[in-house]
Amino acid sequence: ALKAALSADPPLIIPLPQVAEREEHPVLAVTVPPGLPHVYSHRGKYLVREGTRNRPLDPRQLRRLMMERGAVSFEALVPDGARLDDLDWEKAENYLAGLGSVLSGSREEALLQRGCLALRDGQFFPTYAGLLLFGREPQRWVRSSLILVVRYAGTTMGDTFVRDEIHGTLPEQIRRAEAFVLDNMRRGVRLLGLERIEETEYPVQAIREAIVNAIAHRDYRIRGDEIRVLMFGDRIEFYSPGRLPGHITVDNLVEERFSRNEILVQVLSDMGFIERLGYGIDRMIRLMTGAGLPAPRFEE
């Protein structure tokens, strides 16, 4: 069993097999942990267990699994028909100007280094990431890449108080979604000595972290579902399409680090939307509890 595991590509590290007594014959129990970070092959074949037999994965299943595990990135793919003219070069050049000398070469070469462009047969083409970040019409390429924001009057999904659909590039969506939440949050005043301090319903930075996290880590392959920000009288909920990426689970997402969309995360970090890579969840929890509010609850 160990030899077979180590002969996988990449080698599969598993717990030591255990011998268990079952009726008259001993049984070798081999445990393969769930949530492994890679896609494993054996002698060039990718297999999935069905009942008592192993079945080869068909190309579509293999591609999807590789995307889920990070072996192939959707954001780095080039959509059919996309051209350089589909980018808003003013936005792209403003971004590059803010980086200074971090990236070298022409504007196309610089965006290539960040994964916003791909090179095919000597020509540059925009990737999904490039179009989501700098596209003239981002929703033309990823139709569901938008945010639904709603403020309900009470604590349930009753009559809608305020509703909006936010389109545009990802940086534009972050700014507009944050503005919507701030405009619709309750506010109060606290006296500190002779000073009046205005307080918001939730810490502003925690709201930004939640919005950025939803945008940066959603599964953009999923069609027909958008990010949702739902404000109620007693809570605010953020929905991001897709399962947690890679080996991340609800139980380990505070301690573990894994990014489904490394290009988006890096560029949003360059733009100042992410202060410290990999620590958004920690910061969100700290901001909420520091304000005397319950820590966020995560569900999948």
GIWOGI-V503881 format. One record per pair of residues at least 12 apart in sequence whose C-alpha atoms are under 8 Angstrom apart, sorted by the first residue. I is the first residue (numbers start at 1). J is the second residue. Records with the same first field share a line. If there is no record, write none. Layout:
I = J + J
//
This chain:
1 = 17 + 30
2 = 14 + 16 + 17
7 = 42
8 = 40 + 41 + 42 + 43
9 = 40 + 41 + 42
10 = 38 + 40 + 41
11 = 40
12 = 40
14 = 31 + 32 + 33
15 = 30 + 31 + 32
16 = 30
17 = 29 + 30 + 31
18 = 30
35 = 246 + 247 + 248
36 = 246 + 247
37 = 69 + 246 + 247
38 = 66 + 69 + 70 + 71
39 = 65 + 66 + 69 + 71
46 = 62
68 = 245 + 246 + 260
69 = 245 + 246 + 247
70 = 246 + 260
73 = 260 + 261
74 = 128 + 220 + 221
75 = 127 + 128 + 129 + 220 + 261 + 263 + 264
76 = 115 + 116 + 118 + 127 + 128 + 129 + 263
77 = 118 + 127 + 128
78 = 118 + 125 + 126 + 127 + 128
79 = 126 + 127 + 128 + 141
82 = 125 + 126
83 = 125 + 126
84 = 124 + 125 + 126
86 = 126 + 131 + 135 + 136 + 137
87 = 126 + 130 + 131 + 134 + 135 + 136
88 = 134 + 135 + 136
89 = 134
91 = 134
92 = 134
93 = 107
95 = 271
96 = 110
98 = 271
99 = 270
108 = 124
114 = 263 + 266 + 267
115 = 127 + 129 + 130 + 263
116 = 128 + 129 + 130 + 131 + 263
117 = 130
128 = 141 + 142
129 = 263 + 264
131 = 169
132 = 145 + 169 + 170
133 = 169 + 170 + 171 + 264
134 = 169
135 = 169
137 = 168 + 169
138 = 168 + 169
139 = 167 + 168
142 = 220 + 223
143 = 223 + 224
144 = 220 + 222 + 223 + 224 + 225 + 226
145 = 167 + 220 + 226 + 227
146 = 165 + 166 + 167 + 168 + 173 + 226 + 227
147 = 165 + 166 + 167 + 173 + 177 + 226 + 227 + 228 + 229
148 = 163 + 164 + 165 + 166 + 226 + 227 + 228 + 229
149 = 163 + 164 + 165 + 166 + 177 + 180 + 228 + 229 + 230 + 231
150 = 162 + 163 + 164 + 228 + 229 + 230 + 231
151 = 163 + 184 + 230 + 231 + 232
152 = 230 + 231 + 232 + 233
153 = 232 + 233
154 = 232 + 233 + 234
155 = 232 + 233 + 234 + 235
156 = 232
170 = 215
171 = 268
174 = 208 + 211 + 212 + 215
177 = 211
178 = 207 + 208 + 211
181 = 207 + 231
182 = 204
185 = 200 + 201 + 202
186 = 200 + 201
187 = 199 + 200 + 201
188 = 200 + 201
202 = 288 + 291
203 = 287 + 288 + 291
205 = 284 + 287
206 = 283 + 284 + 285 + 287 + 288
207 = 284
209 = 274 + 280 + 281 + 283 + 284
210 = 238 + 280 + 284
211 = 238
212 = 273 + 274
213 = 280
214 = 227 + 238 + 239 + 240
215 = 227 + 240
216 = 261 + 264 + 265 + 268
217 = 240 + 259 + 260 + 261 + 265
218 = 240 + 241 + 242 + 260
219 = 240 + 241 + 242 + 243 + 260
220 = 241
222 = 241 + 242
225 = 241
226 = 240 + 241
227 = 239 + 240 + 241
228 = 240
243 = 300
244 = 300
245 = 258 + 259 + 260
246 = 258 + 260
250 = 298 + 299 + 300
253 = 281
254 = 281 + 282
257 = 278
258 = 278
265 = 277
284 = 296
//
